[in-house]
C-alpha cells in the first residue's frame, strides 16, 4: 500500500479517536470511549507502517498538522466551537507548512 495512503488513513483514525474523546465525556460513555481506543490504536499502528517508508519528520509533521486542521474544523462544525480570523490564518499556515514539507522540501520521499 502507498505510504501516503497509509498516513492519510492514520490521520483519519486519529481524528476519529479525538472526536470520540470529546464525545466520551471523560470516558464516562462506553461507546465513544471504545472509539478512542480503537481510533488511537489504529492511528499509531498505521503511523508505524508509514514510518517504514517515509522520514519521521515528514510523517509526524503531516500527521500532527493535518490532524489539527481536521479536528479544529470538526470542532467548528460539529461542536459549534468558535473560530476567528487569527485562527483561520493559523490553520492556513499549518496547511502551507504541510505543503512545503511534502511538496517543496527535499525532506519528503518524492
PyMOL commands that set and color helices and strands:
alter all, ss='L'
color gray80, all
select helices_A, chain A and resi 3-23+30-50+56-78+85-104
alter helices_A, ss='H'
color red, helices_A
deselect
rebuild
show_as cartoon
